Amino acid sequence: MWKMYDDLIDGIPDNVYVEEIVAGHFWIYARSNLGVGISVSAQNAVRPFSDPADMVGQPVRRVAERIRSWNLVEASIGLAAMNSYYNAPEVARANGVTLRCNSHAEDRLNDPYIAYQNLAAGKKVCGVGHASYLQALMKDKCQLTLIGDDAPGCYPCEAVEEFFPQQDFIYLPCVGLATRQMPRWLQLCRPDAKVIVCGPSLPMTPILFQYGIYDLAGYILHTEEAAKARKIVEASENEFLFCIGEKVSMKADQPR
């Protein structure tokens, strides 16, 4: 299970340092000397932190290792720190992400639910979470199965074992990296399935393509948006996080 995490951590250089961590109720914010990373908070802190040391000033690589913690809030902090490197604009560009520096100009093009409406027509499509988006955009176009959400008609999380091997398109939430569900989910997918991982917690790196992911549908914060993002995470500003930032997409078969 750990190889994916080892590869992501190993891809972070030693000379990138954490400058700030903010743990809000819904989001985690991590700022390094290169950029800002965001993660959904897994909101489960029944275990103590594995490392009580002050994270500010530590190498991002060391803080990213907390993604292995079974305190899932700490794991989310590790993922946010990881994203402060991979999702820094200069690193994302170098890895093949197209950035337009316009927060909303390409929302439709890079929206993972809109992008596959036509390709998925008549196919078997399964989504973990995000039920409202998939129901609104795809329920009349494909054979849709929803798992692990509170919406009516969803199957329990354990149903992935039965349904994933049958699917043509599979939508996975990026928080599965912090909760450690992602490796098993990917094992269950057919090799020819289009696997789309979505959300702001996603490291935009081609390292993940070797594990069967087809589309990384993520989110980049530009440097000038860092202060506003921090205020949203700490709830001192009452706005949605997605009023800033840029939706991005990188596919396994695109030239880099």
SVG drawing of the C-alpha trace seen along z (x, -y; Angstrom):
<svg xmlns="http://www.w3.org/2000/svg" viewBox="-33 -39 51 47">
<polyline fill="none" stroke="black" stroke-width="0.4" points="0.0,0.0 2.8,-2.4 4.6,-2.5 2.4,-5.3 3.1,-7.4 6.8,-6.6 7.0,-7.7 5.2,-11.0 7.4,-11.8 10.6,-10.8 9.6,-13.3 9.9,-16.3 13.3,-17.9 15.0,-18.5 15.3,-22.3 11.6,-23.2 10.4,-24.2 7.1,-24.7 6.4,-28.3 2.8,-28.0 0.2,-25.4 -3.5,-26.3 -5.9,-23.5 -9.5,-24.6 -12.7,-22.5 -13.1,-21.6 -9.7,-22.5 -6.0,-22.3 -3.7,-25.0 0.0,-24.6 2.4,-27.2 5.9,-26.5 8.6,-28.8 7.3,-27.6 3.6,-27.6 0.3,-26.8 -1.2,-23.4 -4.8,-22.6 -6.3,-19.4 -9.7,-18.4 -9.6,-17.6 -10.4,-14.0 -11.9,-15.2 -10.8,-12.2 -8.4,-12.8 -8.9,-9.8 -5.2,-8.9 -2.5,-11.3 -0.2,-12.9 2.7,-10.6 5.2,-13.5 4.6,-16.3 7.4,-18.5 6.6,-22.0 6.0,-21.6 6.9,-25.2 10.5,-25.4 10.7,-21.7 11.4,-20.4 8.1,-19.8 9.3,-16.3 9.4,-15.5 6.0,-17.0 4.6,-15.2 5.6,-11.9 2.7,-12.5 0.4,-11.3 1.2,-7.8 -0.4,-8.7 -3.6,-7.0 -4.6,-10.3 -6.4,-11.3 -6.2,-15.1 -2.4,-14.7 -2.5,-12.7 -4.5,-15.5 -1.8,-18.0 0.8,-15.8 -1.2,-15.8 -1.5,-19.6 2.2,-20.0 2.9,-17.7 0.6,-19.8 2.5,-23.0 5.3,-21.5 3.5,-19.7 0.8,-22.3 3.1,-25.3 2.5,-26.9 6.2,-26.6 6.3,-22.9 2.9,-22.1 3.9,-23.8 7.1,-21.8 5.1,-18.6 2.8,-19.4 -0.1,-21.3 -1.5,-24.1 -2.1,-27.2 -4.0,-30.2 -3.8,-32.4 -7.5,-33.2 -9.3,-31.5 -12.5,-30.8 -11.8,-31.0 -11.5,-27.3 -13.8,-26.0 -16.0,-24.1 -13.1,-22.7 -11.3,-21.3 -14.5,-20.3 -14.2,-16.5 -18.0,-16.0 -18.7,-18.1 -15.7,-16.9 -16.8,-13.3 -20.6,-13.7 -20.4,-12.7 -17.6,-10.0 -19.5,-8.3 -22.8,-8.2 -24.2,-4.7 -21.3,-3.4 -21.0,-2.1 -20.0,-5.0 -19.3,-4.9 -18.5,-7.7 -17.4,-7.7 -19.0,-10.8 -19.9,-13.9 -23.3,-12.3 -25.1,-15.6 -22.8,-16.5 -22.9,-13.1 -26.7,-12.8 -27.2,-16.2 -24.9,-15.8 -24.9,-12.1 -27.8,-10.1 -29.8,-10.3 -26.8,-9.6 -25.1,-6.5 -25.5,-3.5 -24.6,-5.4 -23.7,-3.8 -23.1,-6.0 -21.1,-4.9 -20.4,-6.3 -22.4,-9.5 -25.4,-10.4 -27.6,-11.0 -30.6,-8.7 -29.7,-5.7 -26.0,-5.4 -24.4,-2.1 -22.2,-1.8 -18.4,-2.3 -17.8,1.5 -19.6,1.9 -16.5,0.8 -15.3,4.4 -18.2,5.5 -18.8,2.5 -15.4,1.1 -14.2,4.0 -17.3,3.6 -17.0,-0.1 -15.9,-2.0 -15.5,-5.4 -14.7,-5.8 -14.6,-9.0 -12.6,-9.0 -12.3,-11.8 -8.8,-13.1 -9.3,-12.7 -8.9,-9.0 -5.1,-9.7 -5.4,-10.9 -7.7,-8.2 -5.6,-5.5 -8.4,-4.2 -6.9,-5.2 -4.5,-2.3 -7.2,0.3 -9.6,-1.6 -7.1,-1.7 -6.4,2.0 -10.0,2.7 -10.3,0.7 -10.1,2.5 -6.8,1.6 -8.8,0.1 -11.1,-1.9 -10.9,-5.7 -10.1,-6.6 -10.6,-10.3 -9.4,-11.6 -11.0,-14.9 -10.5,-17.7 -8.3,-20.3 -6.3,-17.8 -4.8,-16.1 -1.0,-16.4 -0.7,-17.3 2.2,-15.0 2.6,-12.4 3.9,-10.0 0.2,-9.1 -0.3,-7.9 1.8,-4.8 -1.0,-3.6 -3.7,-3.5 -5.1,-7.0 -6.1,-8.5 -7.1,-12.1 -5.9,-14.3 -8.6,-16.9 -7.2,-19.2 -6.8,-22.7 -4.0,-25.3 -3.7,-28.4 -1.6,-31.2 0.8,-33.1 -1.4,-36.3 -4.3,-34.2 -2.5,-32.7 -3.6,-35.2 -7.3,-35.0 -7.1,-31.2 -5.7,-31.2 -8.6,-33.4 -11.2,-31.1 -9.6,-28.0 -9.5,-29.6 -13.0,-30.9 -12.1,-34.5 -13.6,-35.2 -17.0,-33.7 -16.5,-32.6 -16.2,-29.3 -12.6,-28.2 -13.4,-27.8 -14.1,-31.5 -10.4,-31.7 -7.9,-29.2 -7.9,-27.5 -9.4,-24.2 -6.7,-22.2 -6.6,-18.8 -3.7,-16.6 -4.3,-13.4 -2.0,-10.3 -2.0,-10.4 -1.3,-14.1 2.1,-15.2 4.4,-16.6"/>
</svg>
